[in-house]
Amino acid sequence: MKNSNKLGINTTCVHTGEVKDEQFKGAVSPIYMSTSYAFDGVDVKRYPRYLNTPNQEMLCKKIAALEHTEDGLIFSSGMAAISAAMLAFLKTGDHVIIQQVIYGGTYNFIVKEFDKYGIEYSFTESDQTEDFIPLIKQNTKIIYIETPSNPLLGITNLETIATLAKQHDLLTMIDNTFASPINQNPADFGIDIILHSATKYMGGHSDISAGAIAGSKEHISQIWETAINFGGNLSDQTVWLLERSLKTLNLRVKEQTKNAMEMANYLENNPKIDAVYYPGLESHPQHVLAKKQMKGFGAMLSFELKKGIDAMEFQNNLQLIKPSMSLAGLESTTVSPAQTTHALLSEEERLERGIKEGLIRFSVGIEEPKDLIADIEQAIKKSLK
Ligand SMILES: *Cc1c(COP(=O)(O)O)cnc(C)c1O
């Protein structure tokens, strides 16, 4: 399934899937805004909702090359990609195994929509492979995972999950948003379908909403059959912006990953911080596994403020780092899960998931770590008095 593309990562980011400007020889891909294409003597019926306009078709090649797969698809949001991927392979009476800690939107999609279709689902107790085994049933079709997971950066073993799924003839899907293709290529470990919210690292500038799927030609073609009926295509103008963003994907994510390691080390040695969750730290319980399956440890981390420092006050006192619901932009952002993403759970339910009041999820940007450290220092000082 590996792509034969032997280009370096930055070359792939810049050049793979360019739309050649044959007419004027411009340096960048021209945008084909047309929603109507000739059918006369043309075998491919191009149409935006068929996900095959020139810009869409070519960008899918970049997505596939980045994820080491044969093919790819792009969508108007991460959820459009995730929902199309799942519903392409599921029908009434089927069963799915879902890792317990997954993105909130995906969780809502499953618990709010699957019952209507008569699709069964089970959530695992943890991200350990052993916890997936007892949930496998006669009608199980898919194992769905997310690693590193949100917000505590748990790591799921890609290789053992892929092996388990193959033994039982199940399809594997992963949400690879947090790692991005720069830090993790699940296809190399045998995972079948790779999903992304391209709103995050792929877009990278907190200004476009998009989704992506990578997989084998066969799987992508099956997802396509369903996706054209749901109509979650990305506009060609945004496809072009996503192509532009992907040219710097490696430069951005490498820098953000390097900064995250520095910030994790700083936070771990800060007496006002109780705990730091980052797969790059030796103190992370799955550090060895992360090292084995990730090319870099990513730019997302979480930390717990010491009792007595209020999470909301701390974030309001930050001057450079922005409190923000989303993540993965060039700018550093924080969110406090107990007050936002997990606010609807009871305190007991939150604690069961390891989410304390003072937990801060930190999406590290490209700013110099010394400036980020100075910002955190002053915000802690202000929040203490
Ligand atoms: C944001 C996000 C999604 C959903 O993506 P949208 O583009 O908002 O639809 C899915 N998974 C993860 C891990 C995310 O962070």
The ligand as an SDF file (V2000), in Angstrom:
LIG
                    3D

 15 15  0  0  0  0  0  0  0  0999 V2000
  -11.5200   19.4110   15.1280 C   0  0  0  0  0  0  0  0  0  0  0  0
  -11.4100   17.9530   15.1630 C   0  0  0  0  0  0  0  0  0  0  0  0
  -12.2950   17.1280   14.4450 C   0  0  0  0  0  0  0  0  0  0  0  0
  -13.4760   17.6770   13.6630 C   0  0  0  0  0  0  0  0  0  0  0  0
  -13.0720   18.4670   12.6080 O   0  0  0  0  0  0  0  0  0  0  0  0
  -13.9660   19.6530   11.9920 P   0  0  0  0  0  0  0  0  0  0  0  0
  -13.0910   20.1770   10.9050 O   0  0  0  0  0  0  0  0  0  0  0  0
  -14.2350   20.6290   13.0910 O   0  0  0  0  0  0  0  0  0  0  0  0
  -15.2190   19.0500   11.4900 O   0  0  0  0  0  0  0  0  0  0  0  0
  -12.1010   15.7600   14.4770 C   0  0  0  0  0  0  0  0  0  0  0  0
  -11.1040   15.2170   15.2090 N   0  0  0  0  0  0  0  0  0  0  0  0
  -10.2400   15.9640   15.9130 C   0  0  0  0  0  0  0  0  0  0  0  0
   -9.1520   15.2890   16.6950 C   0  0  0  0  0  0  0  0  0  0  0  0
  -10.3580   17.3550   15.9290 C   0  0  0  0  0  0  0  0  0  0  0  0
   -9.5050   18.0710   16.6550 O   0  0  0  0  0  0  0  0  0  0  0  0
  1  2  1  0
  2  3  1  0
  2 14  2  0
  3  4  1  0
  3 10  2  0
  4  5  1  0
  5  6  1  0
  6  7  2  0
  6  8  1  0
  6  9  1  0
 10 11  1  0
 11 12  2  0
 12 13  1  0
 12 14  1  0
 14 15  1  0
M  END
$$$$
